[in-house]
Amino acid sequence: MFRSLLALGLLLTASVAVRADNWPQWRGPKNDGHSTEKGLSTAWSESSHIVWNCPLPGSGASTPCIWGEHIFLTTQDSSDLKLHAIGTDGKVKWSETLGASAKKAYRNDEGNDASASCSTDGKHVFTFIGSGGVTAHDFDGKKVWGFDAQSKYGKFEIQFGIHQTPVLYKGRLYLSLLHRKAQLLVALDAVTGNEIWKHARKSDGRGESPDVYASPFIWEKGSEALLISHGNDYCTAHNLETGEEVWRVTELNPKAKYNNAWRAVSSPLVTPDLIVVPSCKRGVTVAIDPTKVKGSVGPSATGEIWRLTKDTPDVPSPLLVGDIVYIMGEGGTLYAYEAATGKMIYEQRITNMRHRANPMFADGKIYLVGRDGMTVVVKPGREFEKLAENKLPDNFTASPATANGRIYLRGFKSLWAIGEK
């Protein structure tokens, strides 16, 4: 009897130990591109290690968010913008129309109004579409609340459409509305959708700089937390209760040689002890210690750890693994830097394709998804080591996600589930 109970206890303990992470928001459980998943596939192809692929009714760049047996993503099907709930069996549970888009795509097929990713708290799924709709649905597809951000906060004016993913944190949804007609940060009650505060984010940016495509994040360490907003020449931190600015990183678009075509697409890497702020156009990248910065943070200011003068990621966001910061250049070159000093460890071209997706770290591996369907898997470390190249017949701008022992890649045509059948 004792042995039976012991065996049952060990089995239950093991089950808890290997219980998978959900992927509740754009960049994973901690919004830093990391997952604790184990046993993930390293190599795959169209005919190998594909559990299923679920054809999608339209394209989009929104990364799937995953909770239990539910996978949520948005698509643009002709002019209809839709939210889909897909089961981990690859079958569509339900679809709901969120609104309509007057524009089929931006920059040919680089993006559309289904670019912002969903978030979930395990009870509701929250969406933001490029035509302005902000909604919450329950897991059965019933709409709980919703409103049109353009009607409430002003008409959007942005060259390549709204792609900013809201961030969900402790019962609040933080919305970024940064474009040529407005520079607003908004905090919403996630239960009701009611506004808690809105804050006008000041900037002297000009040209294309007010067009912001980067998304907000929450910085958290211990009992402290701030909203991090990036774009329009600056990276700023804001009080979660009021929206008031706490600090800002400056000289991302240096005034002495101002670039009127500057626009923020890549989002910051936000971790408790390190924030890495990209810029664009192969410009600067800045690393700061968020526990030490105050006020205006320019070159050599207190709290700035290092500042690189070139080769910012431009589109993919940085990734921290151990003591190394990885920057995936949009043109296919991977850069590795010492997190403590900014010293380059290596520079390695891995593909000749465009990269739009953010890198993901899971199961001791870095996954780098290219636009034309090639995913390169790299072993982290001070020497570059490529583990695999994996090609699928689809186009990818959404970032990879993982849960329950599988990798999920959202393409223009299908959602692909990769793992053991």
N, C-alpha and C positions, 0 to 999 in steps of 0.2 A: 504494500500500500504506500509506504513512504517513498519507495523508488518511483512509483507511478506519479505521485504528487510532485516529486522532485523533477521528474522528466517534464511534467506539464508546466511547472514553474519555469524551467529553463526554456521551454518552447515559447511561453508567453513573453519572457524576457527578451528572447531573440527576436520575436515578432515586433516588440516595441523598439528594439535597437535598430532594426532595419526598416522601420516604418518610413515611408518616403516623405520628402518635402512636398508641399504644394508649391505652385508657382503663381502667387496671387497678384502679381503686378509685372510691369514691363521688364524690369531687370532682376526679377526673382525675389526670394523671401526677404532679403535685406536690401533689395534694390541696388546691388553692387555687381550683378552678373555671376554670383556664386550659388552653388547648390551643394548639399551634402549627399546627393544621390551617389550610389555605388553600382558597379556592375553594368555600366553603360557601354554601348557598342563603340568601338574605335573605327571599324571599317564597315562599309555598306555600299550597296549599289541598288539599281532599280530592281534587280532580281534576288538580292540577298539582304537579310536583316530588315526587311520592310514588313512590319506587322500589318499595316494597312495604309492606304491613302484615301482620303475623303475628298472627292471633287468639290470645289467651291463654285458658287454661282457668279462670282465676280472677284476682282482682284482687290488688293489692299496691302498696306504695310504694317497693320497692327499686329503686334506679337500676341500669341495666345496667352491668356491667363488660365490657370488650371487649379481646380479645387475638387479633391476626391475624384468622382467619376465624371465631372463636368469640365469641358474645355470651352472657353468663350473667345470669340473673335468677331470682328466686323468686316463687312465686305461692301464694295460698291458694285451693284448689279444694274448696269445701264445707269439710270438716274436715281435708283433706289439705294439708300444706305440702310444696311441691315445688320442686326445682331444675331449671331448663331450660337446655339448651345449644342456642342457635339459630345457624344459619349466617348469614353475611353475604348469602346468597341468600334469606333469609327463611324457610327451612325448618328445622323442629325436628330437631336431630341426635339428642338423647336427653333423657329426663326421669327424675328419680329422686325418690322420696318421702323426705323428710327427717324427717317426724314428723306429729303431728296437733295440732290446736288445738281446745280446748273452747269457744272463743268465736269467733263469726263475724266480728265487727268491733267497733271501739271508737269511741265518739262517732258513732253512726250508721255512716257509711262513711268516716270520716276516716282510719282506719288498721286494720291487722290484724296477724297474727303473721308476715306476709311483708313487713315494713317495713325491716329492716336490710339493707343492700346487700352484695353479694358482693365479694370481692377476689380477684385472681389474680396469681401471679408468673410466668405463662407456662407453668407445668408443672401446677399444681394450682389449683383454685378453692375458696375458703374461704367457708363460710356460717355464719350465726347466725340462728336462728329464735326467735320470741317465746315458744314453749313450752319453750325451753331448749337445743335441740340445737345443738352446735358441730361442724362437720364439714369434712373436706377430701376432695375427689374429684379424680381425674386427668381429663385432657381427654377420655377415653373414657367417663366416667361411673362408673368404679370407685371405690368408697369406700376411702380410704386410712386414715383414722382418724376417730373421732367419740366424743363423750360428751355426757351430759345435764348442763348447768350447774346445773340445779335440784337434781339428786341430789348433785352434787359440792360446790356452794357455797351451797345453801340455796334454799328455795322463794321464787319471785318474788312480791312484793306491790307492785304499781304500778297506779295508777288507770286509765291508758289504754294499758297494755301496754308491752312491751319493744321499743324501736326503735333502740337504740344500735348503730351499725355498728362492728365491730372495725377496728383499723388494722393494716395489714401493713407491716413494715419490717425489712429485712435479716435475713430468716429467722425472724422472730418475729411472732406475732400477739398484739396487745394488746387485751384484752377489758375492757369497762366493765360492771360489774354494780352499778348505783347505783339503789337502790329502798328502800322502807320497812323491809325486813328485813335489808338489807346495804348497805354502801358499800365495795365492793371493786374494786380494779384487779388484773388478772391478766395475766402474761406467759406465753405458750405457745411451745414449740418448734414452728415451722410444719411441720417434717418429720414429727414424731412425735405432736404434740398434747400432749406432756408439759408439766406446769407447771414453769416456771422460778422464778417467785416470785408471791406474792400480797401485796397491801398494803391495809391498812385505811385508807381515806381519811376523815379526821376532819372533822366539821362539827357546828355547833350549830344547823343549820337545823331548822325545824319546820313544821307544817301540811303543805302539799303540796310543799314544797321538796325533800324527799328523793326525790320522784318525778322522775327525770332522764331526759330524752328526747334530749339532746344527745350527740354522739359524740366520742370522743377523736381526737387528731391527734398527729403527730410534728413538733416544731420542730427544724430543722436549720440550722446555719450552720458551714461549714468542717468541722472534726472534732467539733464539739459537737452534741449532740442531746438532747432531752428529750421525755417524754410529757406532752401537755397534756390535762387533764381539766377539764370544765366542768359545773357544776351544784351543787345544794344550797347556794346562796348564794355560792359561790366558784368561781374559776377557778384551778387549781393546776398546777404543773409538777413532774415526777417523774424521778428518776434511772432510766435505762433498765436498769441492771444490778441494781438493788435495789428499785426502786419508791419509795424514800424521797422525801419532799417537798423541793423546792428553794425554791419560792416560791409565794405565793398572792395573787390579787387579791381585795380585800375591798370591803365596802360596795356590793355589787351589789344586795342587798336591804337597804337602809339600816336599821340597828337603831332609829334614832329614829322611823321610821314604817314598822314592819315589816309586810310583806304576807304573810299566811298562805296566800294563793292563788298565791304566786310558784312558778313551775316553769320550768326551763330546757328549751327546745325548740330554739331557734336555737343552732347551734354556732359557735365562734370562727373567725375568719379567721386563719390561721397562716402567716406568711411569715418569711424570715430576719431582717428588720429591723423588722417591725411585726406585732403581734398585736392584733386588734380583738375585744374581748370584749363580746358583747351580754348583755342580761338578759331581761326579759319585761314584759308588762303596760304597755307604752309607757314603761318605765323607763330606766335609765342605760345608756350604752354607753361602754366604756373602751378607750383605745388605749395600748399600752405598747411600750417598746423592750425586747425580750427579752434583749438583750445587757447591759442595765444594771440590771434589777430584781433585788432580793434580799429574802428573807424575806417580810414582810407588806407588800403594796402597796396602800395606801389612797389617798384623795384627796391629790394634791400630793406623793406619795412619789417618791423617786428612781426614774426609769425610766418613770413615768407621763407620757405625752405630752399627752393630753387626756381629758376626761370630759364626755360629754353628759348632760344631765339628763332627756331625754325622747326619745320616738320611736325606741326600740330596735326591731330588726326583728321580734322575737317568734318567728317561725317560720323564714323563709329566712335563710341565713347571709350575712354581708357579703362583698363582692367588692372587691379592689383592682385598678385599672387605671391604670397610670402613677402620677400623684401624687394620684389621687382615690379615695376609698372610697365605694362605692355600697351603700346599704341599701335593700332591697326590703321595704316594709311589707306585712304580711299582707293589708291591706285594699286594696292596689292603688296605693299612692303610692311613687314612687321618690325617694330622698333622695341627694344628692351632697355630699360633704364633702372639704375639703382634708385630705389624709393627714397633713400636717405639723402642722396647727393645730386640726383639728376644726371649722373655720369652714364654715358651710353655703354651698354654691355655688348649689344650687337644690333646690326641692321641687316635684315634678310628679306629679299623678295621671295614671296611664296607663290604668287600667281601674277598674271598680267591682266586680271579682271578688276572691275570696280567692286568696292566693298561698301555696303550700306548698313549691314547688320552689325550689332554690337557683339564683341567676343563673349563667350561663356566659359566659365571654369567649373568643372564637375568631374568627379571620379579621378582626380589627379591629372586631368587633361584640359587643354584649352581648345575650344572649338571655334573656328573662324569660317564664317559662311560667306561665300562670294555671290555676286549678283547673278552669275550664269549657271548656278547650280553646283559649284564645286565647294565642298567643305574640307578644309585642311585641318587636321588634328595635330597639335603640337604638344610636346612634353615641356612643362615649365622648367626653367633652370637657366644657368648662366651660359650654357652653350645651346645653340639652336639644334633641336632634334625633331624632325618631322616624323610622325607616327603613321599617318595615312592621308590619302587623297580620295575623296568620295564624291562621285558625280551623280546628280539626279536630273531628269529631264524637265526642269522647271526654272523659273526665275525667282530670286529671293531678295527682298529688301527688309523683311521682318527679321527680328533677332531670334535666335534659337531659345527654346524653353525645355525644361526637363521635369519629369515627375513620375513616380511609380515605376522606375527602372527603364523608362523610355525617353528618347529625345524627340521633340516635336519641332518640325521645320514647316513654317507656313510659306507656301509659294504663291505665285499668282494663280495657278491652276488648282492646286490641291493642298490639303494639310497632310503632311507625311508623319507617320508614327514609326520610329526606328527602334529596334530592339529585338529580343528573342520572341518568336511567335509562341 
